[in-house]
Amino acid sequence: MISRRQFIISAGTLAFMGLSRSTFGKVPFLDVSEHLSAYGPLVTDPNKLLDLPAGFSYQVLSKLGDKMDDGFTVPDKADGMGCIALDDERVALVRNHELKPTDLAKADVSLQTHKTSFAYDTSAQGVALPGGTSHIIYNLKTGKKEQEYLSLTGTIRNCAGGITPWGSWLTCEETVLTKADGFNQDHGYIFEIPANAKGLVNPEPLKAMGRFNHEAAAVDPTTGIVYLTEDKGDSLFYRFIPNEYGKLSKGGKLQAMMIKAQPQFDTRNWVTGVMPLQHNMAVEWVDLAQPESPKDDLRIRGHKQGAALFARGEGIHWGEKELYFCCTNGGQKQLGQVMKYQPSAFEGTDKEHLAPGHVQLFVESTDKSLFNFGDNLTVAPNGHLIVCEDQYTDVVDNHLRGVTPSGDVYNFARLTAQTELAGACFSADGNTLFVNVYSPTKTLAITGPWQSFKG
């Protein structure tokens, strides 16, 4: 087995976890070795919010309770977010709010009395359920927020999602609550929000994309195929092949990933390291009937058909002809994995068997000081991943972790507040990283010398 290196990270110290190939079937190991440089040590933030390397700074664009342009106030629990260009200067930040019906009682008075025909669902009192999305219109040239307003309301636990090549945001409900639970609508769907929406959109659930504990989505800009993660301990990895490119409301085919010639493969590595590190495994896809899944058994039926299991699929993002997604508690230490998928040259066609796509275990953590419960992630312009940690301990120490194309992990930022970072996304020019502080909500714009990476 080829050795790999690990440098233990203490608070505010930059380090790498080098990862390279391991023998097939062996559990990846890590040993202590050299300290590799990157953006430099983290500098303590005098505002006690976010420690960053020297030369980097953040601006707070929005925070919980701020009055928005539509008269409402900024909701709490800011989670997944996408950055979509509107013109040469302005971008739309479409931001999820992972609010549950029980959060309505704690919401701002303006939300408690919010009754609208544009709400997907309402409480028994006719008040819009508090989950949904908000827009921030930001000018990259001036560095200022121009507008802010709600764009979707009446949904439940809008967790993550993904941007589309045609200029919209796919927001995902991480719930499977139904009318039987006392609601007017079934939940567990994806909704599409145009970046150029001027206010609340008419919510239309994309039912053909499945009803399950949706987490995030990524779209292949060439084929229009949408890849989907599911936040469950026995989750599947899905793809949706639309009937028409860019027209998701016109339906399509939902499928789940299966490891070729190894049906019901378990990628989680919880018991044995059956999935080796950075080894390409050919895949097939199984068709899924009844995507609306009234019994919430989509993953169960898919696994019986041979689909592979994943450990709580989370954030997903399209890179350069490949995508990456987090599995929050994957690995023998259950500290997190990052998977990489490279589609077939014939993805989604009847020729796919001639050159199947490949999935690989790109990163698996064995030390919580290096990588602990990766959640949302994005691909930076230099090809690195930026991963948001979301720990579940009473006291959390969440970071933004960087991952190089070779699998080296480094510390980019440390959150001082006792919450998580979420929704990391870059502006198209690569100069600004936007990220959410989950609760109390804050949305930040981070700028600095992105091209100074020394690793």
Salt bridges, closest charged atoms under 4 A:
ASP51 OD2 - ARG414 NH1 3.87
ASP66 OD1 - LYS63 NZ 3.18
ASP87 OD2 - ARG90 NE 2.82
GLU89 OE2 - LYS141 NZ 3.81
GLU98 OE2 - ARG157 NH2 3.08
ASP103 OD2 - LYS77 NZ 3.18
ASP103 OD2 - LYS100 NZ 3.72
ASP103 OD1 - LYS106 NZ 3.46
ASP121 OD2 - HIS187 NE2 2.79
GLU148 OE2 - ARG95 NH2 2.79
GLU148 OE1 - LYS145 NZ 2.82
GLU173 OE2 - HIS187 ND1 2.71
GLU174 OE1 - ARG157 NH2 3.54
ASP231 OD1 - ARG312 NE 2.59
ASP234 OD1 - ARG299 NE 2.86
GLU244 OE1 - LYS250 NZ 3.21
ASP266 OD1 - ARG268 NE 2.82
GLU284 OE2 - LYS260 NZ 3.15
ASP296 OD1 - ARG299 NH1 3.50
ASP297 OD1 - ARG301 NE 3.09
GLU314 OE2 - ARG312 NH2 2.94
GLU347 OE2 - ARG239 NH1 2.87
GLU352 OE2 - ARG239 NH1 2.82
GLU389 OE1 - HIS399 ND1 3.38
GLU389 OE2 - ARG401 NE 2.86
ASP397 OD1 - ARG414 NE 2.69
ASP408 OD1 - ARG5 NH2 3.97
